[in-house]
């Protein structure tokens, strides 16, 4: 973490996002940082990556593979050549980390994961890194979706390596199949599904031990936890699959013999692109319902990005009585009002850049598959219909708007701080806050979190392109 007034401190998933804008400046440094965290100095012999400085054994979202792939792609574009040696080196270490997740965070072996804290601080109804009141565990929509995304990241890397070494086709098949198992567990298995048909949204399940097993209780909090399934989506290009005959043969066998698991694999003939397949945790018929909530300004869509908790909970707090006491979540657009995690961080309403960036990227991937055939109202109820690429661009503009001068010459990031808004010695020195007010975009939390809020540089670059 690039602190200037305190001290530089270690945080795993933060660094993964830091390296995306940094790769535009110095791709060699970005690659060295991604490789460093996978070295024996940091990675445990069992494959776990330490989370953050004051609780190394805690768990952050497994975004390292995604960041390695994105840095690899940025580096290749800037340098004009692909660094296969870097990609192959990190892939072998990431295999160890993926295996740790599968062995340690899927307690019941049902492809639904219980990641724990996952860096989202107080987004849940209680501290997710501690024992659950009344015993039991949380089956997490976000933890499971991060693992599905991990599968797709590893699949993409394996494809790239298989173009040089066909031996990687076998590994690609493994991640393809594992993704389908996770997608089926999240959506198709009625006993453990995290989808709520009534609300059209994904929720965590709390498992409370009882006679002969567990009782599952859905925690119906509309939060980023239920949007993270959107991240687990990508396309399989026919031109690539045709160059990997071993993988194609195994994929077609699996589709033919395990149709029960292939509900999250879609294909259609597309003019000019041939037959393209979509791998997505969120089936197309559920995607529209999730997006309707995401793009509702009374829920997640703010003038400055996507809120971490729906504004619906401002007037409708969620409360669950468990182990003799109430546990709840309400919409808090600014600083935290709860003592969870010391009250110094808030995922109960503010806008956070890392997850917003992944939402934009996910919408671009869905648009690559659907194109003009899939449009949604943006904002919901406005009568303005957009394809998902246009929706991604709209969210990107709203995020960028945090830092840009409006018609009155004011930057939302500075909120009501008049010295920053007006003083010529301050007004053009923009601070990269940790997160942003869910209603007005004012910077909140640490003012020097240059890393993942620096993703706005990548959004501005993409907008220019």
ABEGO torsion letter per residue (X at the ends): XBBAABBBBBBAAAAAAAAAAAAAABAAAAAAAAAAAABAAABBAAGBBBABAABAABBBBBAAAAAAAAAAAAAAAAAGBBBAAAAAAAAAAAAAAAAAAAAAABAAGAGBBBAEAGGAEAABABBAABBBBGEEBBBBAAAAAAAAAAAAAAAAAAAAAAAABAAAAAAAAAAAAAAAAAAAAAAABAAABABBAAAGBBBBBBBBBBBGEBBBBBBBBBBAAAAAAAABBBBBBAAAAAABAAAAAAAAAAAAABAAAAAABBBBBBBGAEBBBBBBABBAAAAAAAAAAAABAABABBAAEBBABBAAAAABBBBBBBGGBBBBBBBBABBBABABGGGABBAAGBBBAAAAAAAAAAAAAAAAAAEAABBBBOBBGAGBBBBAAAAAAAAAAAAAAAABBBAAGBBAAAEABAAAAABAAAAABBBBBABBBAAAGBBBEBAABABAAAAAAAAAAAAAX
